[in-house]
Amino acid sequence: MTVYFPKPGPENTEACIEVALKALKEKDIQHLVVASTYGDTGLKFARALKDEKVNLVVVTHNYGFREPGLIEMKEEIRKELQELGAKVYTGTMVFRGVGSAIRASFHYSEETLIAQTLRIFGQGLKVCVEITLMACDAGLIPPEDVIAVAGTVRGADTVAIIKAMPSNMFFNLKVREILAKPRDW
Ligand SMILES: Cc1cc2nc3c(=O)[nH]c(=O)nc-3n(C[C@H](O)[C@H](O)[C@H](O)COP(=O)(O)O)c2cc1C
């Protein structure tokens, strides 16, 4: 059963935690990947899952997303996440990276086309796919079914079960189940 939220946004984060916890228990999945820009959402998941047997991977923006050399997540938040048992991953964002530079110069990139196509399911689903690719590229999750959680700008509003793949095998990735998403965005 998919949970549909009337609107996107961080007010759906607690409900996404419940959906993800239920899926972890019922579906025998060992890995959860969550997007977190400043760390708030990552911390909420890390606290809720600290007694669960799960590999929690928190994926951030890259350094320089807004300004070269800078990242939104403060170092103390990254440490707190790690102390709670989460792995925090910062790397090249699969649907941005060099594609963003190409788009800025030539007004088009294939990465942007893929991202915009995935966004027809909502911002969160695009991010779920992106962070699953990133975590798999980094070797932090295996190429198996994982739970992916993301949101619209801040917080969480989308939960999906995704068969992870590295980004070079993007078309082999499978969005198996969408457990929660906003109906409108
Ligand atoms: C790698 C990455 C890509 C993201 N891309 C988008 C996006 O395209 N659209 C969007 O609305 N939010 C995007 N987000 C935001 C996340 O889906 C999520 O809402 C946010 O990271 C939660 O951060 P918080 O812990 O600061 O609340 C992205 C976040 C990350 C880490």
The ligand as a Gaussian input file, in Angstrom:
#p B3LYP/6-31G(d) Opt

LIG

0 1
 C       22.117000      14.422000      -3.520000
 C       20.874000      15.238000      -3.251000
 C       20.095000      15.676000      -4.318000
 C       18.931000      16.414000      -4.081000
 N       18.182000      16.844000      -5.138000
 C       17.005000      17.484000      -4.904000
 C       16.170000      17.877000      -5.998000
 O       16.501000      17.689000      -7.176000
 N       14.997000      18.464000      -5.707000
 C       14.568000      18.691000      -4.413000
 O       13.473000      19.238000      -4.193000
 N       15.341000      18.309000      -3.350000
 C       16.535000      17.717000      -3.568000
 N       17.309000      17.309000      -2.502000
 C       16.780000      17.454000      -1.116000
 C       16.429000      16.075000      -0.482000
 O       15.489000      15.371000      -1.236000
 C       15.977000      16.209000       0.971000
 O       14.715000      16.818000       1.054000
 C       16.984000      17.010000       1.796000
 O       18.311000      16.599000       1.499000
 C       16.759000      16.840000       3.292000
 O       17.688000      17.682000       3.934000
 P       17.581000      18.160000       5.458000
 O       18.185000      17.068000       6.293000
 O       18.398000      19.410000       5.489000
 O       16.120000      18.360000       5.756000
 C       18.525000      16.676000      -2.732000
 C       19.367000      16.287000      -1.672000
 C       20.521000      15.584000      -1.924000
 C       21.378000      15.172000      -0.760000

